Amino acid sequence: MINTNKDEKPLLIQTDRGFSVLYRNKYLYSKYNPQAAITAQIASLQIPDCTLILCLSPVLSYGLKELTEKLPASSYILALECDQMLMRFSLDHCDFSPFAQQRFSYIRTDSVAEVLKKIESLPLFPFKKCLALSCSGGVQLNQTFYDEVGLYADEVISRFWKNRITLMHLGRNYAHNTFRNLLSLARSLASSPARPMMEPLAKSPESFPAESPTWCVPSTKSSFRLLTGDERIRKPLLVAGAGPSLDTARDFIIKNRNAFFLLAVDAAAAALLPDIRPDAIVLVESQYWIDSAFIGLRKYGIPVFADLTASPRALQACGGNVHFFCTEYARLKYLERLYQTLQPLILPPMGSVGLTALQLALALAAPHLPVLHTGLDFAWQNGLTHAAGSSPIKKLFAEINRTESPYKLSLSTGMQRISGKRGLSYWTTPVLSGYAELYRHTFSVNERVIDIGTEGCFLNGRQADMTEAERILTDVCASDTDSTAIGTGCSQTNAADTFFDSVCESDTANKRYEALCGYLAGEAEALTMLNDHLQGKRSISEHMMEQLFAARDYLYSHFPDAARGYSLELGFLKRAGIELRYLLKILG
């Protein structure tokens, strides 16, 4: 019996040892012993703890019962079917009720993204390993899809644990910097000329009562503002990374300086100055070592676009007005509440300041304007790894002695040779090549993003030499009569920051200030309640304690044992208590 019609329904075929299925001229199980192959595969399967098992195209569910019997308590089965007809057939001919209350789900989709979303929402996520089982010949009917599912499921799990390791190292720093920067933002909003002073803010700082929160005191230092995503820069943007190709673009930048908005990453600013002054600097680094990138820059007062987790020390060293944006460095409940309160511009976490600068440029530039970039090389030739004059190169030359060459390579694990732009050979590292791959995935298909760099990794995006880049800028200026207008349509008073004065109406400034102060006051109150409870000063119910801890995962997100949230074990609570007392000191 031959099934030649591709739209024909699957047929149940009786064999000597059970049922097989005939579909699209193909037997999905053996005609002689349908269950033998899958049961043998499951019998030999070794399942580690915390494993996600993908059962691909289970159809008649052969072997699933045996699989659940040997499934560790920390593992989960996700059955997946791509074909709509096979899914209907499976549900009609199989009894999945035994799996209803167990660690088992069965979904039908032909979207890899939907599968990944489902994996991340499973109750036992995160997993440590993924195993994919071909449960029938239905896998071969959609082989490409199932191969991609297995590949990207591994990637989701791998990425989670890489991010988890990063969070363990830096999560505490991220949270502390966030609250310190929020305090700076609140103080700056308190003294905003767009926001009429209200009691008690109209008083002098000396007249504040002792119990007033520190964020009520207006700031007399650099202005801090919050990007909302509504701002627009009505000029082409040029993103300057700190790679060696920045040096080859200097003449082009000087010649066409008035034709674009120059956005420099942190380490590139020193390489451009003093003859090229960036319009703004992008800072995302949270650690103290980035301070060296801003030595000598304070006198220029260059505005800074900073991640809310950026180092407050570095922001002070910059000397210019600061405009915060957010990157969701982890899926944390406190970030969800913070974003709902402030409604900031949120960028996806990219890991690289250069890639973040590109994302920021695309978010701020008017939709029809190009975003050029140079210095995003992710590789280097023998010699200098960064542009001359950048902080890494200054550090390199500062360490020269009789036994150290000025052109020494900082050898690291996994360094490799690649063929890059102009067919030349370059050095790169796994981290840098990963950034290059992320660029290709994120920006290479965007026609607005134009690579004018002449060195480094080949990025597969739109490229332009200096002559073509000048023509692009000329065409934009000719077609846009308002190409020199930068801002949000508000009246501007500060020539240094005319590109970013989004707080133009007093009610907007008031709402943001009141929302931020309410958020900070709420956090201080909640932390005080938790601290008093843990120290035995004031008891709260266990339910309330759980609610307070669950909503304030900045206290423990960096703990090695907090991958799935908080714990009420004594050791965990003691560590969380140390963290919350430190946060209370920050909040004043």
SULDA-V846279 format. One record per pair of residues at least 24 apart in sequence whose ideal C-beta (glycine too) atoms are under 10 Angstrom apart, sorted by the first residue. I is the first residue (numbers start at 1). J is the second residue. Records with the same first field share a line. If there is no record, write none. Layout:
I: J ; J
This chain:
3: 27
6: 85 ; 141
7: 85
8: 85
9: 85 ; 86 ; 88 ; 89
10: 59 ; 83 ; 85 ; 86 ; 88 ; 89 ; 90 ; 92 ; 93 ; 138
11: 89
12: 60 ; 89 ; 92 ; 93
18: 60 ; 62
19: 60 ; 62 ; 93
20: 59 ; 60 ; 136 ; 137
21: 59 ; 60 ; 86 ; 89 ; 90 ; 93 ; 136 ; 137 ; 138
23: 59 ; 83 ; 85 ; 86 ; 89 ; 136 ; 137 ; 138 ; 141
24: 83 ; 85 ; 86 ; 137 ; 138 ; 140 ; 141
26: 137 ; 138 ; 140 ; 141
27: 136 ; 137
28: 57 ; 59 ; 60 ; 86 ; 89 ; 135 ; 136 ; 137 ; 138 ; 139 ; 140 ; 141
29: 59 ; 60 ; 62 ; 135 ; 136 ; 137 ; 138
30: 137
34: 60 ; 62 ; 136
35: 60 ; 62 ; 63 ; 66
36: 62
37: 62 ; 63 ; 134 ; 135 ; 136 ; 137
38: 62 ; 63 ; 64 ; 66 ; 67 ; 133 ; 134 ; 135 ; 136
39: 63 ; 65 ; 66 ; 67
41: 67 ; 133 ; 134 ; 135
42: 66 ; 67 ; 68 ; 69 ; 70 ; 133 ; 135
43: 67 ; 70
45: 70 ; 131 ; 133
46: 70 ; 131
47: 71 ; 72 ; 75 ; 129 ; 131
48: 72 ; 74 ; 75 ; 127 ; 128 ; 129 ; 131
49: 73 ; 74 ; 75 ; 127 ; 128 ; 129
50: 74 ; 75 ; 76 ; 124 ; 125 ; 126 ; 127 ; 128 ; 129 ; 157 ; 563
51: 75 ; 76 ; 77 ; 124 ; 127 ; 128 ; 129 ; 130 ; 131 ; 157
52: 76 ; 77 ; 78 ; 119 ; 122 ; 124 ; 125 ; 126 ; 127 ; 128 ; 129 ; 130 ; 131 ; 132 ; 153 ; 154 ; 156 ; 157
53: 77 ; 78 ; 79 ; 103 ; 104 ; 127 ; 129 ; 130 ; 131 ; 132 ; 133
54: 78 ; 79 ; 80 ; 115 ; 119 ; 130 ; 131 ; 132 ; 133 ; 134 ; 135 ; 146 ; 149 ; 150 ; 153
55: 79 ; 80 ; 81 ; 104 ; 105 ; 106 ; 131 ; 132 ; 133 ; 134 ; 135 ; 136
56: 80 ; 81 ; 82 ; 132 ; 133 ; 134 ; 135 ; 136 ; 138 ; 139 ; 142 ; 143 ; 145 ; 146 ; 147 ; 149 ; 150
57: 81 ; 82 ; 83 ; 86 ; 87 ; 90 ; 133 ; 134 ; 135 ; 136 ; 137 ; 138 ; 139 ; 140 ; 141 ; 142 ; 146
58: 86 ; 87 ; 90 ; 94 ; 96 ; 106 ; 133 ; 134 ; 135 ; 136 ; 138
59: 83 ; 86 ; 87 ; 89 ; 90 ; 93 ; 94 ; 135 ; 136 ; 137 ; 138 ; 139
60: 89 ; 90 ; 93 ; 94 ; 135 ; 136
61: 90 ; 93 ; 94 ; 95 ; 96 ; 98 ; 99 ; 106 ; 135 ; 136
62: 94 ; 135 ; 136
63: 133 ; 135 ; 136
64: 94 ; 96 ; 98 ; 99 ; 104 ; 106 ; 133 ; 135
65: 98 ; 99
67: 99 ; 104 ; 133 ; 135
68: 98 ; 99 ; 102 ; 103 ; 104
71: 102 ; 103 ; 104
72: 103
73: 103 ; 124
74: 103 ; 124 ; 127 ; 128
75: 103 ; 124 ; 127 ; 128 ; 129 ; 131
76: 102 ; 103 ; 104 ; 105 ; 119 ; 122 ; 123 ; 124 ; 125 ; 127
77: 102 ; 103 ; 104 ; 105 ; 106 ; 131 ; 133
78: 103 ; 104 ; 105 ; 106 ; 107 ; 115 ; 118 ; 119 ; 122 ; 130 ; 132 ; 149 ; 153
79: 104 ; 105 ; 106 ; 107 ; 108 ; 133 ; 135
80: 105 ; 106 ; 107 ; 108 ; 109 ; 114 ; 115 ; 118 ; 132 ; 135 ; 139 ; 145 ; 146 ; 149 ; 153
81: 106 ; 107 ; 108 ; 109 ; 110 ; 135 ; 136 ; 138 ; 139 ; 142
82: 108 ; 109 ; 110 ; 111 ; 115 ; 138 ; 139 ; 141 ; 142 ; 143 ; 144 ; 145 ; 146 ; 149
83: 108 ; 110 ; 138 ; 141 ; 142 ; 145
84: 108 ; 109 ; 110
85: 138
86: 136 ; 138 ; 141 ; 142
87: 138
89: 138
90: 136 ; 138
109: 145 ; 149
110: 142 ; 145
111: 145 ; 149
112: 145 ; 146 ; 148 ; 149 ; 151 ; 152 ; 153
113: 152
115: 145 ; 146 ; 148 ; 149 ; 150 ; 152 ; 153 ; 156
116: 149 ; 152 ; 153 ; 155 ; 156
117: 156
119: 149 ; 152 ; 153 ; 156 ; 157 ; 160
120: 156 ; 157 ; 160 ; 331
123: 564
124: 564
125: 156 ; 157 ; 160 ; 563 ; 564
126: 156 ; 157 ; 160 ; 161 ; 163 ; 164 ; 563 ; 564
127: 153 ; 156 ; 157 ; 160 ; 161
128: 157 ; 160 ; 161 ; 563
129: 154 ; 157 ; 158
130: 154 ; 155 ; 156 ; 157 ; 158
160: 330 ; 331 ; 563
161: 563
162: 351 ; 434
163: 329 ; 330 ; 331 ; 349 ; 351
164: 330 ; 557 ; 558 ; 560 ; 562 ; 563
165: 560
166: 329 ; 330 ; 349 ; 351 ; 558
167: 329 ; 330 ; 332 ; 557 ; 558 ; 559 ; 562 ; 563
168: 557 ; 558 ; 559 ; 560 ; 562 ; 563
169: 287 ; 558
170: 285 ; 286 ; 287 ; 309 ; 329 ; 558
171: 286 ; 309 ; 329 ; 330 ; 332 ; 553 ; 554 ; 556 ; 557 ; 558 ; 559 ; 562
172: 286 ; 554 ; 555 ; 556 ; 557 ; 558 ; 559 ; 579 ; 582
173: 286 ; 287 ; 288 ; 309 ; 311 ; 558
174: 286 ; 307 ; 308 ; 309 ; 310 ; 327 ; 329 ; 330 ; 332 ; 335 ; 554 ; 557 ; 558
175: 286 ; 309 ; 329 ; 332 ; 334 ; 335 ; 552 ; 553 ; 554 ; 555 ; 556 ; 557 ; 558 ; 579 ; 582 ; 583 ; 586
176: 286 ; 309 ; 312 ; 554 ; 579 ; 582 ; 583 ; 586
177: 285 ; 286 ; 287 ; 306 ; 307 ; 308 ; 309 ; 310 ; 311 ; 312 ; 313 ; 314 ; 315 ; 586
178: 286 ; 307 ; 308 ; 309 ; 310 ; 324 ; 326 ; 329 ; 334 ; 335 ; 338 ; 554 ; 586
179: 308 ; 312 ; 338 ; 520 ; 523 ; 524 ; 554 ; 583 ; 586 ; 587
180: 308 ; 309 ; 310 ; 311 ; 312 ; 313 ; 315 ; 586 ; 587
181: 224 ; 306 ; 307 ; 308 ; 309 ; 310 ; 311 ; 312 ; 315 ; 322 ; 324
182: 215 ; 224 ; 226 ; 308 ; 324 ; 338 ; 342 ; 516 ; 517 ; 519 ; 520 ; 523 ; 586 ; 587
183: 213 ; 214 ; 215 ; 217 ; 219 ; 224 ; 312 ; 516 ; 520 ; 586 ; 587 ; 588
184: 215 ; 219 ; 221 ; 222 ; 223 ; 224 ; 312 ; 315 ; 316 ; 322 ; 324
185: 215 ; 219 ; 223 ; 224 ; 225 ; 226 ; 308 ; 322 ; 324 ; 342 ; 344 ; 512 ; 513 ; 516 ; 520
186: 213 ; 214 ; 215 ; 216 ; 217 ; 218 ; 219 ; 224 ; 512 ; 513 ; 516 ; 517 ; 519 ; 520
187: 214 ; 215 ; 216 ; 217 ; 218 ; 219 ; 220 ; 221 ; 224
188: 215 ; 218 ; 219 ; 220 ; 221 ; 222 ; 223 ; 224 ; 225 ; 226 ; 321 ; 322 ; 503 ; 513
189: 215 ; 218 ; 219 ; 223 ; 224 ; 225 ; 226 ; 503 ; 509 ; 510 ; 512 ; 513 ; 514 ; 515 ; 516 ; 517
190: 215 ; 216 ; 217 ; 218 ; 219 ; 509 ; 513 ; 516 ; 517
191: 217 ; 218 ; 219 ; 220 ; 221 ; 223
192: 218 ; 219 ; 223 ; 224 ; 225 ; 503 ; 506 ; 509 ; 510 ; 512 ; 513
193: 223 ; 493 ; 494 ; 503 ; 506 ; 509
194: 490 ; 493 ; 501 ; 502 ; 503 ; 504 ; 505 ; 506 ; 507 ; 508 ; 509 ; 510
195: 503 ; 505 ; 506 ; 507 ; 508 ; 509 ; 510 ; 511 ; 512 ; 513 ; 514
196: 506 ; 507 ; 509 ; 510
198: 510 ; 513 ; 514
201: 513 ; 517
212: 588
213: 517 ; 520 ; 521 ; 524 ; 587 ; 588
214: 520 ; 586 ; 587 ; 588
215: 513 ; 516 ; 517 ; 520 ; 521 ; 524 ; 587 ; 588
216: 513 ; 517 ; 520 ; 521 ; 588
217: 588
221: 315 ; 316 ; 319 ; 321 ; 322
222: 301 ; 303 ; 304 ; 315 ; 316 ; 318 ; 319 ; 320 ; 321 ; 322
223: 303 ; 320 ; 321 ; 322 ; 323 ; 494 ; 497 ; 500 ; 501 ; 503
224: 304 ; 306 ; 315 ; 321 ; 322 ; 323 ; 324
225: 303 ; 321 ; 322 ; 323 ; 324 ; 497 ; 500 ; 501 ; 502 ; 503 ; 509 ; 512
226: 308 ; 322 ; 323 ; 324 ; 325 ; 326 ; 342 ; 343 ; 344 ; 345 ; 502 ; 503 ; 512 ; 516
227: 305 ; 306 ; 308 ; 323 ; 324 ; 325 ; 326 ; 344 ; 345 ; 346 ; 347 ; 360 ; 363 ; 364 ; 500 ; 502
228: 325 ; 342 ; 343 ; 344 ; 345 ; 488 ; 502 ; 503 ; 508 ; 512
229: 325 ; 343 ; 344 ; 345 ; 346 ; 347 ; 363 ; 364 ; 502
230: 343 ; 345 ; 488 ; 489 ; 502
231: 323 ; 345 ; 363 ; 364 ; 486 ; 487 ; 488 ; 489 ; 490 ; 499 ; 500 ; 501 ; 502
232: 363 ; 364 ; 365 ; 366 ; 367 ; 369 ; 485 ; 486 ; 487 ; 488 ; 489 ; 499 ; 502
233: 260 ; 261 ; 263 ; 279 ; 280 ; 361 ; 363 ; 364 ; 365 ; 366 ; 369 ; 485 ; 486 ; 487 ; 488 ; 499 ; 500
234: 261 ; 364 ; 365 ; 366 ; 368 ; 369 ; 480 ; 482 ; 483 ; 484 ; 485 ; 486 ; 487 ; 488 ; 489 ; 499
235: 259 ; 260 ; 261 ; 262 ; 279 ; 365 ; 366 ; 369 ; 473 ; 476 ; 477 ; 480 ; 482 ; 483 ; 484 ; 485 ; 486 ; 499
236: 260 ; 261 ; 361 ; 365 ; 366 ; 369 ; 370 ; 371 ; 372 ; 448 ; 450 ; 469 ; 472 ; 473 ; 476 ; 477 ; 480 ; 483
237: 261 ; 262 ; 263 ; 279 ; 280 ; 357 ; 358 ; 360 ; 361 ; 362 ; 364 ; 365 ; 366 ; 369 ; 370 ; 371 ; 372 ; 373 ; 448
238: 262 ; 263 ; 264 ; 278 ; 279 ; 361 ; 370 ; 371 ; 372 ; 373 ; 374 ; 375 ; 450 ; 452 ; 469 ; 473
239: 263 ; 264 ; 265 ; 268 ; 282 ; 354 ; 355 ; 356 ; 357 ; 358 ; 359 ; 360 ; 361 ; 362 ; 371 ; 372 ; 373 ; 374 ; 375 ; 376 ; 449
240: 264 ; 265 ; 268 ; 269 ; 271 ; 272 ; 276 ; 278 ; 281 ; 282 ; 354 ; 357 ; 372 ; 373 ; 374 ; 375 ; 376 ; 387 ; 453
241: 265 ; 267 ; 268 ; 271 ; 282 ; 352 ; 353 ; 354 ; 355 ; 357 ; 358 ; 373 ; 374 ; 375 ; 376 ; 377 ; 378 ; 386 ; 387 ; 390 ; 453 ; 456
242: 266 ; 267 ; 268 ; 269 ; 270 ; 271 ; 272 ; 293 ; 353 ; 354 ; 375 ; 376 ; 377 ; 385 ; 386 ; 387 ; 389 ; 390 ; 391 ; 392 ; 393
243: 267 ; 268 ; 271 ; 354 ; 374 ; 375 ; 376 ; 377 ; 378 ; 379 ; 380 ; 384 ; 385 ; 386 ; 387 ; 390 ; 432 ; 453 ; 455 ; 456 ; 457
244: 375 ; 377 ; 379 ; 380 ; 381 ; 383 ; 384 ; 385 ; 386 ; 387 ; 388 ; 390 ; 393 ; 426 ; 453 ; 454 ; 455 ; 456
245: 373 ; 374 ; 375 ; 376 ; 377 ; 380 ; 387 ; 421 ; 451 ; 452 ; 453 ; 454 ; 455 ; 456
246: 271 ; 272 ; 276 ; 373 ; 374 ; 375 ; 376 ; 377 ; 386 ; 387 ; 388 ; 389 ; 390 ; 453 ; 455
247: 271 ; 374 ; 375 ; 384 ; 386 ; 387 ; 388 ; 389 ; 390 ; 454 ; 455
248: 374 ; 375 ; 387 ; 452 ; 453 ; 454 ; 455 ; 466
249: 276 ; 372 ; 373 ; 374 ; 375 ; 387 ; 452 ; 453 ; 454 ; 466 ; 469
250: 275 ; 276 ; 374 ; 387 ; 388 ; 389
251: 466
252: 372 ; 374 ; 452 ; 465 ; 466 ; 467 ; 469 ; 470 ; 473
253: 278 ; 374 ; 452
255: 466 ; 470
256: 372 ; 466 ; 469 ; 470 ; 473 ; 474
258: 473 ; 477 ; 484
259: 469 ; 470 ; 472 ; 473 ; 474 ; 476 ; 477 ; 483 ; 484
260: 365 ; 369 ; 370 ; 371 ; 372 ; 469 ; 473 ; 476 ; 477 ; 483
261: 361 ; 364 ; 365 ; 369 ; 371 ; 486 ; 499
263: 305 ; 357 ; 358 ; 360 ; 361 ; 364 ; 365 ; 371 ; 373
264: 302 ; 357 ; 375
265: 293 ; 352 ; 353 ; 354 ; 355 ; 356 ; 357 ; 358 ; 373 ; 375 ; 376 ; 390
266: 290 ; 292 ; 293 ; 294 ; 297 ; 304 ; 306 ; 310 ; 311 ; 314 ; 318 ; 353 ; 354 ; 357 ; 390 ; 391
267: 292 ; 293 ; 294 ; 353 ; 354 ; 375 ; 386 ; 387 ; 389 ; 390 ; 391 ; 392 ; 393 ; 394
268: 293 ; 353 ; 354 ; 357 ; 374 ; 375 ; 376 ; 386 ; 387 ; 389 ; 390 ; 391
269: 293 ; 294 ; 296 ; 297 ; 300 ; 302 ; 304 ; 318 ; 389 ; 390 ; 391
270: 294 ; 295 ; 296 ; 297 ; 387 ; 389 ; 390 ; 391 ; 393 ; 394
271: 375 ; 386 ; 387 ; 388 ; 389 ; 390 ; 391 ; 392 ; 393 ; 394
272: 302 ; 375 ; 387 ; 389 ; 390
273: 297 ; 299 ; 300 ; 302 ; 389
274: 299 ; 300 ; 389
277: 301 ; 302
278: 302 ; 303 ; 304
279: 303 ; 486 ; 496 ; 497 ; 498 ; 499 ; 500
280: 304 ; 305 ; 320 ; 321 ; 323 ; 357 ; 360 ; 364 ; 497 ; 499 ; 500
281: 305 ; 306 ; 314 ; 318 ; 320 ; 322 ; 353 ; 357
282: 306 ; 307 ; 310 ; 325 ; 353 ; 354 ; 356 ; 357 ; 358 ; 359 ; 360 ; 361
283: 307 ; 310 ; 311 ; 314 ; 315 ; 317 ; 318 ; 322 ; 353 ; 356 ; 357
284: 308 ; 309 ; 310 ; 311 ; 325 ; 327 ; 329 ; 347 ; 349 ; 350 ; 351 ; 352 ; 353 ; 354 ; 355 ; 356 ; 357 ; 360
285: 309 ; 310 ; 311 ; 314 ; 353
286: 310 ; 311 ; 312 ; 314 ; 329
287: 311 ; 313 ; 314
288: 313 ; 314
289: 314 ; 391 ; 395
290: 314 ; 317 ; 353 ; 391
291: 316 ; 317 ; 318 ; 391
292: 317 ; 391 ; 392 ; 394 ; 395 ; 398
293: 317 ; 318 ; 390 ; 391 ; 392 ; 394 ; 395
294: 318 ; 319 ; 320 ; 391
295: 391 ; 394
296: 394
301: 496 ; 497
302: 496
303: 494 ; 496 ; 497 ; 499 ; 500
305: 345 ; 356 ; 357 ; 360 ; 361 ; 364 ; 500
307: 347 ; 349 ; 353 ; 356 ; 360
308: 335 ; 338 ; 342 ; 344 ; 346
310: 353
320: 496 ; 497
321: 494 ; 496 ; 497 ; 500 ; 501
323: 360 ; 364 ; 497 ; 499 ; 500 ; 501 ; 502
325: 356 ; 359 ; 360 ; 363 ; 364
327: 351 ; 356 ; 359 ; 360
329: 557
330: 553 ; 554 ; 557 ; 558
331: 553 ; 557
332: 551 ; 552 ; 553 ; 554 ; 557
333: 550 ; 551 ; 552 ; 553 ; 554 ; 557 ; 565
334: 519 ; 523 ; 550 ; 551 ; 552 ; 553 ; 554 ; 555 ; 557
335: 553 ; 554 ; 557
336: 551 ; 553
337: 519 ; 522 ; 523 ; 551 ; 552
338: 516 ; 519 ; 523 ; 554
340: 515 ; 519
341: 512 ; 515 ; 516 ; 518 ; 519 ; 520 ; 522
342: 512 ; 515 ; 516 ; 519
343: 511 ; 512 ; 515
344: 512
348: 442
350: 435 ; 438 ; 439 ; 442
351: 431 ; 434 ; 435 ; 438
352: 376 ; 378 ; 431 ; 432 ; 434 ; 435 ; 436 ; 438 ; 439
354: 378 ; 435 ; 439
355: 435 ; 436 ; 438 ; 439 ; 442 ; 443
358: 439 ; 442 ; 443 ; 446 ; 449
359: 442 ; 443
361: 448 ; 449
362: 442 ; 443 ; 446 ; 448 ; 449
364: 486 ; 499 ; 500
365: 448
366: 480 ; 482 ; 483 ; 485 ; 486
367: 448
368: 448 ; 476 ; 479 ; 480
369: 448 ; 476 ; 480 ; 483
370: 447 ; 448 ; 449 ; 450 ; 462 ; 464 ; 469 ; 472 ; 473 ; 475 ; 476
371: 443 ; 446 ; 448 ; 449 ; 450
372: 448 ; 449 ; 450 ; 451 ; 452 ; 453 ; 462 ; 464 ; 469 ; 472 ; 473
373: 439 ; 443 ; 449 ; 450 ; 451 ; 452 ; 453 ; 459 ; 461
374: 450 ; 451 ; 452 ; 453 ; 454 ; 455 ; 456 ; 466 ; 469
375: 452 ; 453 ; 455 ; 456
376: 435 ; 436 ; 439 ; 443 ; 451 ; 453 ; 456 ; 457 ; 459
377: 420 ; 421 ; 426 ; 428 ; 432 ; 436 ; 453 ; 454 ; 455 ; 456 ; 457 ; 459
378: 418 ; 420 ; 426 ; 428 ; 429 ; 431 ; 432 ; 433 ; 434 ; 435 ; 436 ; 437 ; 438 ; 439 ; 453 ; 456 ; 457 ; 459
379: 416 ; 417 ; 418 ; 420 ; 421 ; 424 ; 425 ; 426 ; 427 ; 428 ; 429 ; 432 ; 433 ; 436 ; 455 ; 456 ; 457 ; 458
380: 409 ; 420 ; 426 ; 427 ; 428 ; 432 ; 455 ; 456
381: 420 ; 424 ; 425 ; 426 ; 427 ; 455 ; 456
382: 407 ; 409 ; 425 ; 426 ; 427
383: 407 ; 408 ; 409 ; 427
385: 409 ; 410 ; 427 ; 432
418: 456 ; 457 ; 458
419: 457 ; 458
420: 455 ; 456 ; 457 ; 458 ; 459
421: 451 ; 453 ; 454 ; 455 ; 456 ; 457 ; 458 ; 459 ; 463
422: 454 ; 455 ; 458
423: 458
424: 454 ; 455 ; 456
426: 455 ; 456 ; 457 ; 458
428: 456 ; 457
432: 456 ; 457
433: 457
436: 460
520: 587 ; 588
521: 587
522: 551
523: 551 ; 552 ; 554 ; 580 ; 583 ; 584 ; 587
524: 583 ; 584 ; 586 ; 587 ; 588
525: 587
526: 551 ; 552 ; 580
527: 552 ; 555 ; 579 ; 580 ; 581 ; 582 ; 583 ; 584 ; 586 ; 587
528: 580 ; 584 ; 587
529: 580
530: 555 ; 573 ; 576 ; 577 ; 580 ; 581 ; 584
531: 577 ; 580 ; 581 ; 583 ; 584
533: 573 ; 577
534: 573 ; 574 ; 576 ; 577 ; 580 ; 581
535: 577 ; 581
542: 568
545: 573
548: 580
549: 573 ; 576 ; 580
552: 576 ; 579 ; 580 ; 583
554: 579 ; 580 ; 583
555: 579 ; 580 ; 582 ; 583
556: 580
